[in-house]
């Protein structure tokens, strides 16, 4: 039983990691706190569901559409909302309120379009049985895709021009500008990457669990806990923190009760903020 | 005292004169609400009651978010706990106190919870506090849902038909509206209120200036929670029902935040204006576009942040020069 629970927690933790990454990236690079992140995740998950069920596209193909789709959505949102805000001195506070508004918009549109009933789609991969432990193939694939993309981002930050430019802007917009980097363009790309990753995460969520617009809050809470634990915009830290959360949730549903497992993120968040507010890993700003 | 009152209303040198005149007008309207209540048909009774409730809730959020600068995205939790404090005590345990008294005393329990939560949570700043509260609301909803059904009603909620008396409960909300308005006016001019605004503007500097920031923040948070909880308790008295799907709903927080920022955070009349306007708009939209009113509230919040970050009150200050000196 314990082995089963640990495997499920581990696998879902990979999804939590990639789900939280976009939030931490935007927060770490431009001090913008995207409270709408959870609702955007669920919105993108519904897009996968819509493509898979109404257009009968294989979910893994839908995922490939969401990567560029999320990127464009991110760049669009950056130019629509964030660019005007980012120069103000109270950017963190005002972005909080602004994205709270966006969260209401996205949640409301999802509830309008898809209703508040739970929706799920056919599971595309068979279930495996390894050493007596049931491993749903979709969850395993979701974990591999999530973990792979997160580690890919680490490579991107270290080795590519755009990755280095994003880190430079995260450290100081002004210094980056002095070095000939356009902080606006780089921030737009960072926002795009954040939502592209949210798009993939949304697709993985749609494949592994039933959807309802109200899941947005749960995912916002989880993402914040993961980001705080894993360091803002630190890919590896975020993945590890996601797995920690996944394990904590599944173990608590074993030891306490299943109904309370969404509250685990809250307890974890508060505990980390009080005991070790700087998180366990270095944020992108100081890498 | 007599001179003080005339100074507040008539002395052109008094910086808050315009606000005070507006508030006296609000007081007159409030007395009107009381006097005309028996003449209201049932449907408008609900309309006026909920309008007052929306204003009280927005104003309660304003105490912690507008004055102190701690954005609370889970503020609805105190409203929800307020309904449950009334529901559990009156409906489940049969508390001995009369209902009209309990709806004002019971919320003190919620205030106690707020202090216990606030002690760790208010050590967090900015986004961390906002998210901690957002999750606190979600967690509280789950805990209440999982409490024993004969104590907290489970998913079914707590109906108490025997206390159903909306025409009397209506006066409870009028009283609460008057109290919170007076409290906010006092706050706007008091040493305590100035201390809170100093914390909002620069918490470190406020601490250096000798303000006991932790105590100030906790006091503001406690007051804020008390008023939201009492709005919940009085609401329970009005409808004689609560259920956790309804009362821990983030939509209510969205309405409060929209009201505070549309009107002007950290001002006395702002949340009254903002919540009042939005309530009228909502009442209009709710019937015609039941699904689109939430996105519309979101658009209001986003538009205010982008174009009029100081809300209606700030906009008037900036664009009507004749009022600028007087309101400041």
Boltz contact constraints between the chains, C-beta under 6 A:
constraints:
  - contact:
      token1: [A, 33]
      token2: [B, 127]
      max_distance: 6.0
  - contact:
      token1: [A, 84]
      token2: [B, 306]
      max_distance: 6.0
  - contact:
      token1: [A, 92]
      token2: [B, 126]
      max_distance: 6.0
  - contact:
      token1: [A, 94]
      token2: [B, 305]
      max_distance: 6.0
  - contact:
      token1: [A, 96]
      token2: [B, 71]
      max_distance: 6.0
  - contact:
      token1: [A, 96]
      token2: [B, 127]
      max_distance: 6.0
  - contact:
      token1: [A, 96]
      token2: [B, 130]
      max_distance: 6.0
  - contact:
      token1: [A, 97]
      token2: [B, 305]
      max_distance: 6.0
  - contact:
      token1: [A, 98]
      token2: [B, 302]
      max_distance: 6.0
  - contact:
      token1: [A, 98]
      token2: [B, 305]
      max_distance: 6.0
  - contact:
      token1: [A, 101]
      token2: [B, 298]
      max_distance: 6.0
  - contact:
      token1: [A, 101]
      token2: [B, 301]
      max_distance: 6.0
  - contact:
      token1: [A, 101]
      token2: [B, 302]
      max_distance: 6.0
  - contact:
      token1: [A, 104]
      token2: [B, 254]
      max_distance: 6.0
  - contact:
      token1: [A, 104]
      token2: [B, 294]
      max_distance: 6.0
  - contact:
      token1: [A, 104]
      token2: [B, 297]
      max_distance: 6.0
  - contact:
      token1: [A, 104]
      token2: [B, 298]
      max_distance: 6.0
  - contact:
      token1: [A, 105]
      token2: [B, 295]
      max_distance: 6.0
  - contact:
      token1: [A, 105]
      token2: [B, 298]
      max_distance: 6.0
  - contact:
      token1: [A, 108]
      token2: [B, 294]
      max_distance: 6.0
  - contact:
      token1: [A, 108]
      token2: [B, 295]
      max_distance: 6.0
  - contact:
      token1: [A, 109]
      token2: [B, 295]
      max_distance: 6.0
  - contact:
      token1: [A, 112]
      token2: [B, 291]
      max_distance: 6.0
  - contact:
      token1: [A, 217]
      token2: [B, 138]
      max_distance: 6.0
  - contact:
      token1: [A, 221]
      token2: [B, 135]
      max_distance: 6.0
  - contact:
      token1: [A, 221]
      token2: [B, 138]
      max_distance: 6.0
  - contact:
      token1: [A, 224]
      token2: [B, 131]
      max_distance: 6.0
  - contact:
      token1: [A, 259]
      token2: [B, 146]
      max_distance: 6.0
  - contact:
      token1: [A, 260]
      token2: [B, 142]
      max_distance: 6.0
  - contact:
      token1: [A, 263]
      token2: [B, 139]
      max_distance: 6.0
  - contact:
      token1: [A, 263]
      token2: [B, 142]
      max_distance: 6.0
  - contact:
      token1: [A, 266]
      token2: [B, 135]
      max_distance: 6.0
  - contact:
      token1: [A, 266]
      token2: [B, 139]
      max_distance: 6.0
  - contact:
      token1: [A, 273]
      token2: [B, 124]
      max_distance: 6.0
  - contact:
      token1: [A, 273]
      token2: [B, 128]
      max_distance: 6.0
  - contact:
      token1: [A, 274]
      token2: [B, 120]
      max_distance: 6.0
